[in-house]
Amino acid sequence: MPIMGHHAGLADRGNAATKLHDFDAEPLKRMRAALKTLRVTFPSIKFSASSATQRELFIRMMFSTLVDADYLDTEKHFDPEQATLRGWVPLLEALWQELEAKQNLILNDSTLVDRIRKEVYEACLDAAVGETGIYRLTVPTGGGKTRSGLAFALKHALTNELGRVIVAIPYTSIIDQTAQVYRELLGADAVLEHHSAVEIAADDSDRQDERFIRHKLATENWDAPLIVTTTVQLFESLFGNRPSKVRKLHRLTKAVIVLDEVQTLPPELLRPTLDVLRILATPVEQGGYGSTVVLCTATQPAYEDSRWLESFQGVAVSEIVPQYSEHFSKLKRVNYVRCPEPLSWAVLAEEVGKLSQVLVVLNTRKDTLALVAAMGDAPDVFHLSTLLCGAHRKVILAEVKRRLDPRNPQPVRLISTQVVEAGVDLDFPVVYRAVGPLDRIVQAAGRCNRENKLDKGKVVIFEPAEGKAPGGPYKVGIEKARFLLNENPVERLHDPDLYREYFSRLFADVDLDKKRIQSYREELNYPEVSNRYRLIEKDTVSVVVPYKDALVRFSAWEAAPSYRTWSALQPYIVNLYRYEVLQKRDWLDQRSEGLYVWTGSYDGELGLMEGFNDPADLVV
């Protein structure tokens, strides 16, 4: 099947059998005999699968290896100059040495938060000498998870002679931020960032710049020591069947795979997702791939404790920071308050207007727009959602952070969707959060008194009297959160064990393999698996918006499509559902497959204003 599909993609078993039925093996036999006379030896491939899905992944890995080798050999023959540009510097050992040299900049014990960050960092170094397998990194928000997780991954990779570190992040809004942290610690060329939605071919000008061409070549097959990517890029490749997507998968063998904000993995895909992770982390001698998987979050789902997830039943999961409960107890930086009655937009606007610095997090973009409208002419009101392009959001976040600076505090009232809930470094004294999934509430609380400058921040949990929450698992999560909030004192939100209970209830009420992907994997139906496994359920398209010099950048890309010009354009793109694009063609100019230019209005505060639904904030 890998040989048959190495150009067109992995087929399903039935289709492969049909094609092979009338296959004439005689030329192959003659070729093999001729090669033997030339004393060409054939390595034997031995594999014993303990399950049908383990066999399915093995075939997929063989396919990945063959495709990459075919591409590389072809390139070496037809473009030897480009082939010499492959390879990445610095190597893992150099990255670790650079991080070690900067430990004094990372480790500080001047405040309680700094002391906890130091303890987390040192626990990561202690755990890094352990064997490969599945690890859990549980750190309260603001506890230094990004830097400490990197330290564990680099040291663990070197200890166990692993090839690379792959960090997968679900929030597209914070990938740049995480990569920037890594670059500040390790150097400008330390990180391969791979999360472009469009594959761009290099042009002649790129060929004059080795840095750009090396980056593009490395994204093809992840031949780099430290990779930052999206959860979408990682898992939709793991379940894909096209050569360009699957080509990099063999790089997941003997690697450290760090899954940031792991609780955001869609529940309806958990059974196949966790099954693949378990196989990757299984030792090579047991039919696995000798990798280490690190599950990172402040709100751990504890997959191995769920009787609904047989893939993780009996799997040993090692705690990197055994004293995490103590850290949560010490870092009680906020007081939670639950409103006894639902709040209308008018009442909420009145309360928010009385506060100098406050963050309000709502479940949908429509709700944020409704609250902004209810604020009327109130000053110092800002809005964030993913229907503002990344460059626009960056400007707003910079202004918000400037106003939050304790050296010169100024009024700021930020109305946002969930886009600010994880990884965005904001520190408000007061946060309002509409009732949502329990882990989202805690993520919002992580934007309150983040640096522990106050005695206690204030997090107000309320039911919106108006508006509508998203459906699907998000809605089920709201129902489970509402139940637990009714059954427990609100202070129990500081207890990490509450989230185990929450996820256990959530998993019980959601079909964890809604698309029946596991059965198609067992049947070796690779096209159907690829069609059904979608972290973002509905297709989206890229739309260039007229913000600042976006159209100039777009013209530059059209004139010379390249990694360089595409990277310059990316911050000026928003993603819209494909079905909505079909309904709103009057506002869009299609320039290529999946790429449009917005010809309607773009508000300087609110972004696109033509009534699009918010694509679930594209948090994955």
Number of C-alpha atoms within 10 A of each C-alpha: 18 19 12 14 18 23 13 11 22 26 21 20 14 12 11 14 13 10 11 12 8 8 9 9 9 9 9 10 11 11 10 15 13 12 13 12 9 9 9 11 10 9 6 6 5 6 12 11 14 10 10 15 21 21 18 19 21 20 16 25 23 16 27 26 20 19 24 21 13 15 16 16 13 13 15 14 10 10 12 13 12 15 17 11 15 18 16 21 14 16 15 22 14 14 23 20 13 14 22 16 12 13 14 9 10 17 16 16 13 8 12 14 22 18 15 25 25 20 22 27 26 18 19 25 20 15 18 23 15 14 15 22 21 22 22 21 27 25 28 26 22 21 25 19 23 18 19 22 23 20 22 25 28 25 25 25 27 16 14 19 11 23 21 26 25 24 25 24 27 24 25 20 24 18 21 15 14 17 22 15 14 22 14 10 20 21 15 11 13 23 22 22 20 20 20 15 11 13 14 16 15 18 15 11 12 20 15 10 11 13 13 17 23 23 23 24 19 21 20 17 22 25 20 25 25 27 22 21 23 24 25 21 19 24 18 21 20 24 27 24 28 22 22 20 19 26 28 23 22 22 20 24 20 24 27 29 25 25 24 26 22 21 22 19 18 17 21 20 22 20 21 23 22 18 17 21 21 21 21 26 25 20 17 14 10 13 19 22 21 24 29 30 23 26 23 22 23 25 27 23 25 18 22 17 16 19 13 18 19 15 21 20 13 9 15 11 17 15 18 27 21 15 14 20 17 11 20 20 13 14 20 18 23 23 18 21 15 16 11 9 10 14 17 16 21 15 15 19 19 14 11 24 18 9 14 14 23 24 28 23 27 24 26 21 25 18 21 24 20 15 24 22 14 17 19 11 9 14 11 15 20 18 23 26 24 27 25 26 24 18 17 20 21 15 10 18 20 11 13 23 17 15 18 20 12 11 8 8 13 15 15 23 24 24 24 26 25 26 24 23 22 24 23 16 16 20 25 24 22 23 27 25 26 21 24 27 22 22 24 24 22 22 22 23 32 28 26 27 24 22 20 19 14 12 10 16 22 19 28 18 22 19 17 20 13 12 15 12 18 14 11 11 18 18 15 19 25 21 17 22 24 16 12 20 18 10 9 11 12 15 13 13 21 21 15 20 15 18 23 18 16 21 25 20 17 23 22 13 15 18 17 20 17 14 18 17 23 19 15 19 23 16 16 24 20 23 18 18 23 20 14 18 23 18 19 15 11 12 13 18 18 22 24 24 27 22 18 12 11 20 17 12 19 22 13 17 19 14 10 18 18 24 22 20 21 21 14 15 21 21 19 24 25 22 22 21 16 15 12 14 18 10 10 14 13 11 15 18 15 15 11 9 9 15 16 22 20 21 15 16 13 17 12 11 14 18 22 20 12 11 9 16 14 19 19 20 20 21 22 18
